[in-house]
Amino acid sequence: MANRTTFTEISDGDELSEGYFNGISGFLAPPLIRNLIRQLQDRSVVFSADGGEWAEAYTDSNGRLNSVASADTNSIFDSNKYKNDFPVGTEPFVIIEASSLSASWTDNNCLTQFLETGKWIVYCTTGTDEIKRAQIYKSLYYGTDGSDSLILDFSSVTAVKTSVTRDIGKQAHYAYQTSNYGVSGSKSANYTGTFANTGSNNDCSSWSHVYGSDFILSRWEMPNGTSLNDKPSESTTDEIGTDTTVDEINNPADCDLYQSTTLARIAYGEIIILCVGDITWVATKESGASQTVNNIDFFSDHSIPIMTAVSSENFYSIITHDLPTGSFSSTISSCFGSALVADWESGADIQYKLTNATSDTGWLTYNEVSSFTAFASEPTTCIVKLIPKTTSPTTGYPSIKGFAVYE
């Protein structure tokens, strides 16, 4: 059941302390607040001119009173309620902490969703957990064609947090090679990487795309000499964004994009690697072969942090509301907030805060009287946080049909 405060019975001789009054408020306030939200579900209401109260019902994505700030809301609107709709259970996701994101992302069945100021979540909507993991890293470190990596759409990235335990401590690399040889006979070209860490680079992951036309060979090897993706004739295999867990290896010494070409045929190969530490690349070719190579170390070249673990406080969704002028006093120092809950399970939680440009209540517990440092000017924003339970949460839980605050 949702969090609620139990009424405190007053007996003869009991002192009317702050705890008693808060208990009475906790018993009386939720029904009043929820009835106000229920009224808003049917029609607009007029708030008291002297302030001290505010409410919203989610009759549409903007709310009955049009207070929902959609640009700063990542909860999902669904049939007269807002719900938490991020990955649940074992589904992988990545949280990016940065100063800004230039554009939302919808390719590779992946989405970016705003969490709160300076935080975004990247997750995939289709496939098994391993395919979702692969598509997330494809989006972040490859994009759609190797030139539009999602991670570079973020500015001043300070953290990359992953829910996949085996990826903690790893960084991403991208490399490609093209080669050809203009006459009969064949010539080979190699782009060989040497791993800096060969002691704790466990579960080293790779996703490759190799292409070979008539009379040429294109192959991805890790370690060098062990083929993971091989195209000996006119065909292409694109494994970027697919489940390649069978290819994961502990502590490889090296890797290689190998090609053998003839008769002006072009060979092509590209690779994403997720590993612990740096990779040093060296290009070699037989005389007469033409070769083009490049590599990106996202840590060294673009200052993208090494991946760390997702903490539980990262995983929630918010609904942001613009408060009308005069909703609360300019020196507000306590309040009571409550929600009309639609979907709930034990372990879930709801928090909220009032804020403006200079003052902030911090996250408050709903259905409780909360005190905080008095504001210097009236709050302009109310943010509601929907927090799923930490173990095996149900998709869409919790969800609410409205929220209200009394001063």
C-alpha positions in Angstrom: 0.0 0.0 0.0 1.0 3.6 -0.5 2.8 5.4 2.4 0.3 6.9 4.9 0.5 8.4 8.4 -1.5 6.7 11.2 -3.8 8.8 13.3 -2.4 9.3 16.8 -5.1 8.8 19.6 -5.0 11.4 22.4 -5.6 10.0 25.9 -6.2 11.8 29.2 -3.0 13.3 30.5 -1.2 13.2 27.1 0.7 16.3 26.2 -0.3 17.9 22.9 3.2 17.8 21.3 4.4 18.5 17.8 4.2 14.8 17.1 0.5 14.7 18.0 -0.3 17.6 15.7 1.7 16.2 12.9 -0.1 12.9 13.4 -3.5 14.6 13.2 -2.4 16.5 10.0 -1.2 13.2 8.5 -4.6 11.6 9.1 -6.7 14.5 7.9 -4.7 16.0 5.0 -4.5 13.1 2.5 -8.3 12.7 2.1 -8.7 16.5 1.7 -5.9 16.7 -0.9 -7.1 13.6 -2.8 -10.7 15.0 -3.0 -9.3 18.2 -4.4 -7.5 16.1 -7.1 -10.7 14.2 -7.8 -12.6 17.5 -8.3 -10.0 18.6 -10.7 -10.5 15.3 -12.7 -14.0 16.5 -13.4 -13.6 20.3 -13.7 -11.4 23.3 -13.0 -11.4 24.7 -9.5 -10.6 28.1 -8.0 -7.9 28.2 -5.3 -8.1 30.5 -2.3 -6.8 34.0 -3.2 -4.6 34.1 -0.1 -2.6 31.1 -1.3 -1.4 28.1 0.6 -2.7 25.5 -1.7 -2.0 24.0 -5.2 -3.1 20.9 -7.0 -3.1 19.3 -10.5 -5.0 16.4 -12.0 -3.6 14.6 -15.1 -6.6 14.7 -17.3 -4.2 15.2 -20.2 -0.4 15.4 -20.6 -0.5 19.1 -19.6 -2.8 18.6 -16.6 -6.2 20.1 -16.0 -4.6 23.4 -15.1 -1.8 23.1 -17.7 0.9 23.2 -15.0 3.0 20.3 -16.3 6.3 21.4 -17.8 6.7 18.8 -20.5 10.3 19.7 -21.4 11.4 18.9 -17.8 9.2 15.9 -17.3 10.3 12.3 -18.1 7.4 10.4 -16.6 5.2 8.9 -19.2 1.6 10.1 -19.6 -0.9 7.2 -20.0 -4.7 7.4 -19.8 -5.1 10.1 -17.2 -2.0 9.3 -15.1 1.7 9.7 -15.2 3.8 6.6 -14.6 7.4 5.5 -14.2 8.2 3.7 -17.5 12.0 3.1 -17.5 13.6 -0.3 -17.8 12.8 -2.8 -15.0 14.3 -6.0 -13.7 17.4 -7.0 -15.6 16.9 -4.7 -18.5 20.2 -2.7 -19.2 20.4 1.0 -19.3 23.0 3.8 -19.1 22.8 7.1 -17.3 24.7 10.0 -18.7 25.6 13.0 -16.5 26.5 16.0 -18.6 25.8 19.7 -19.0 23.4 19.3 -22.0 22.1 17.1 -24.8 21.8 18.6 -28.2 19.0 16.4 -29.5 16.8 13.4 -28.4 17.7 10.0 -29.9 15.3 7.4 -31.4 17.6 5.2 -33.6 18.6 1.6 -33.0 15.4 1.1 -31.0 16.9 3.3 -28.3 15.6 6.3 -26.5 17.1 9.2 -24.4 15.0 10.4 -21.6 15.6 13.4 -19.4 16.0 12.4 -15.7 16.7 15.7 -14.0 19.0 18.7 -14.5 22.3 17.2 -15.8 21.1 13.6 -16.1 19.7 11.5 -19.0 18.9 7.8 -19.3 19.6 5.8 -22.5 17.7 2.6 -22.9 16.5 0.2 -25.6 12.8 -0.9 -26.2 13.2 -4.0 -28.3 15.0 -7.4 -27.9 16.6 -9.6 -25.3 18.6 -8.0 -22.5 21.9 -8.7 -24.4 20.5 -7.2 -27.7 19.3 -4.2 -25.7 22.8 -3.8 -24.2 24.4 -4.1 -27.7 22.0 -1.5 -29.2 22.6 0.9 -26.3 26.4 0.8 -26.9 25.9 0.9 -30.6 23.9 4.1 -30.2 26.5 5.7 -27.8 29.7 4.7 -29.5 28.7 4.1 -33.1 25.5 5.9 -33.8 24.0 4.8 -37.2 27.1 4.7 -39.4 30.1 5.3 -37.2 30.1 9.0 -37.6 27.3 10.1 -35.4 27.9 8.6 -32.0 25.2 9.5 -29.5 27.7 10.1 -26.7 29.1 13.1 -28.6 25.7 14.8 -28.6 26.2 15.3 -24.9 28.3 18.3 -23.8 30.8 18.1 -20.9 30.1 14.5 -19.9 31.1 13.9 -16.2 29.8 10.4 -15.7 28.7 7.3 -17.7 26.8 4.9 -15.4 25.8 1.4 -16.5 23.4 -1.1 -15.0 25.4 -4.0 -16.5 27.8 -5.2 -13.8 30.4 -6.6 -16.1 30.8 -3.3 -18.0 31.7 -1.3 -14.9 35.3 0.0 -15.2 35.3 -0.2 -19.0 35.8 2.3 -21.8 34.8 2.3 -25.5 37.0 2.2 -28.6 36.0 2.4 -32.3 38.3 1.5 -35.2 38.0 0.9 -39.0 40.1 -0.1 -42.0 39.5 0.0 -45.7 42.0 -1.4 -48.2 42.3 -2.4 -51.9 44.9 -3.6 -54.5 44.6 -2.5 -58.1 46.1 -5.4 -60.0 45.9 -9.2 -60.2 47.2 -11.1 -57.2 46.4 -10.2 -53.6 47.9 -8.0 -51.0 47.1 -7.9 -47.3 46.5 -5.1 -44.8 46.3 -5.2 -41.0 45.1 -2.8 -38.4 46.4 -4.4 -35.2 45.5 -3.3 -31.7 47.4 -4.1 -28.5 45.6 -4.0 -25.2 47.3 -2.1 -22.3 45.5 -4.2 -19.7 46.0 -7.9 -19.9 45.4 -8.7 -16.2 41.9 -7.5 -15.3 40.3 -7.0 -18.7 37.6 -9.6 -18.2 34.6 -10.1 -20.5 36.1 -7.9 -23.2 33.3 -7.3 -25.7 33.4 -6.5 -29.4 30.9 -5.9 -32.2 32.1 -5.8 -35.8 31.0 -5.1 -39.3 33.1 -6.6 -42.1 32.6 -6.5 -45.9 34.2 -8.4 -48.7 33.5 -8.4 -52.5 34.8 -10.9 -55.1 38.3 -12.2 -54.5 38.8 -10.4 -51.2 38.8 -11.3 -47.5 37.8 -9.1 -44.6 38.0 -10.5 -41.0 37.8 -9.4 -37.4 40.1 -11.3 -35.0 40.4 -11.2 -31.2 43.0 -12.2 -30.1 45.0 -11.9 -33.3 44.6 -15.2 -35.2 41.2 -16.0 -33.7 38.4 -15.1 -36.2 35.2 -13.7 -34.7 33.7 -12.4 -38.0 34.9 -13.6 -41.4 33.8 -12.7 -44.9 35.8 -14.5 -47.6 33.6 -13.5 -50.6 31.1 -10.9 -51.8 29.0 -10.4 -48.7 28.8 -8.4 -45.5 28.1 -9.3 -41.9 27.1 -6.5 -39.6 27.1 -7.7 -36.0 27.1 -4.2 -34.5 24.1 -4.0 -32.2 23.6 -7.8 -32.0 24.2 -10.3 -29.2 27.9 -11.2 -29.4 28.4 -12.5 -25.9 29.8 -15.8 -27.3 32.8 -13.7 -28.5 33.6 -12.1 -25.1 37.1 -13.0 -23.9 39.2 -12.4 -20.8 42.4 -10.5 -21.1 43.1 -10.7 -24.8 46.7 -9.5 -25.7 45.8 -8.1 -29.1 43.2 -7.9 -31.9 43.3 -7.3 -35.7 41.2 -6.1 -38.6 42.7 -8.2 -41.4 42.0 -7.8 -45.1 43.3 -9.3 -48.3 42.4 -7.6 -51.6 42.9 -7.8 -55.4 41.7 -6.4 -58.7 40.7 -3.0 -57.2 38.1 -4.6 -54.9 37.6 -2.8 -51.7 37.6 -4.5 -48.3 36.0 -2.8 -45.3 35.9 -3.5 -41.5 34.9 -1.6 -38.4 34.7 -2.5 -34.8 33.4 -1.3 -31.4 35.4 -2.7 -28.4 34.4 -2.4 -24.7 37.4 -3.1 -22.5 39.4 -2.1 -19.5 42.2 0.3 -20.5 43.8 1.7 -23.6 44.4 0.0 -27.0 47.5 0.9 -29.2 46.8 0.6 -32.9 49.4 -0.1 -35.7 48.6 -0.2 -39.4 50.7 -2.5 -41.7 50.3 -3.5 -45.3 52.1 -5.3 -48.1 53.7 -3.1 -50.7 51.3 -2.0 -53.4 48.2 -2.2 -51.2 46.2 0.9 -50.4 45.0 1.3 -46.8 42.9 3.8 -44.8 42.6 3.5 -41.0 41.4 5.4 -38.0 40.5 4.8 -34.4 38.7 6.6 -31.5 39.5 6.1 -27.9 36.4 7.8 -26.4 38.2 8.2 -23.0 41.4 9.8 -24.4 40.1 11.5 -27.5 36.8 12.9 -26.2 37.2 12.8 -22.3 34.3 10.4 -22.0 34.6 8.9 -18.4 35.2 5.3 -17.7 31.9 3.6 -16.9 30.8 3.3 -13.3 27.9 1.6 -11.5 24.3 3.0 -11.5 23.2 3.9 -8.0 19.7 3.4 -6.8 18.9 7.1 -6.5 19.5 7.5 -10.2 16.5 5.4 -11.2 13.3 7.3 -11.1 11.1 9.6 -13.2 9.8 13.1 -12.5 6.8 15.3 -13.3 7.7 19.0 -13.2 5.0 21.6 -12.6 5.0 25.4 -13.0 3.3 27.0 -10.0 1.0 30.0 -10.6 2.1 33.2 -8.8 0.6 33.4 -5.4 0.2 29.7 -4.8 2.3 29.8 -1.6 3.7 32.5 0.6 7.2 34.0 -0.1 8.4 32.7 3.3 7.0 29.2 3.2 8.8 26.9 5.6 6.6 23.8 5.9 4.1 22.0 3.8 2.2 18.7 3.2 2.0 17.0 -0.2 0.0 14.0 -1.3 -0.9 12.1 -4.5 -3.9 10.3 -5.9 -2.1 7.0 -6.6 -3.2 4.8 -9.5 -0.7 2.0 -9.5 1.4 0.9 -6.4 3.5 -1.9 -5.0 5.4 -2.3 -1.8 8.9 -0.8 -2.0 7.9 2.0 -4.3 8.0 5.6 -3.1 7.0 9.2 -4.0 8.9 12.3 -3.1 8.5 15.9 -4.1 10.2 19.3 -3.8 9.3 23.0 -4.1 12.0 25.2 -5.6 12.7 28.5 -7.3 15.8 30.3 -8.5 17.2 30.8 -5.0 15.5 28.4 -2.6 14.9 24.6 -2.6 13.1 22.4 0.0 15.2 19.3 -1.0 13.3 16.1 -1.6 10.3 15.7 0.8 8.4 12.6 1.8 4.8 12.7 0.7 2.0 12.2 3.2 4.1 13.8 5.9 4.3 17.3 7.3 7.7 18.6 6.2 9.7 21.6 7.6 12.6 23.3 5.8 14.5 26.6 5.7 12.1 29.5 4.9 12.1 30.6 1.3 13.2 34.1 0.4 10.6 34.3 -2.4 7.6 32.2 -3.3 8.3 28.8 -4.9 7.8 28.7 -8.7 8.1 24.9 -9.3 6.9 21.7 -7.8 8.7 18.5 -8.9 7.2 15.1 -8.1 9.5 12.0 -8.2 8.2 8.5 -8.9 10.5 5.9 -7.5 10.1 2.2 -8.4 11.0 -0.4 -5.9 14.7 -1.5 -6.2 14.1 -5.3 -6.7 12.0 -6.6 -9.6 9.8 -3.5 -10.1 6.7 -3.7 -12.2 6.7 -1.8 -15.4 4.7 1.5 -15.0 4.8 1.4 -11.2 4.3 3.7 -9.4 1.8 5.9 -11.2 -0.3 8.8 -10.0 -3.4 10.6 -11.3 -2.6 13.9 -9.6 -0.6 15.7 -6.9 -1.3 18.5 -4.5 0.5 20.6 -1.8 -0.9 22.5 1.2 1.2 25.0 3.0 
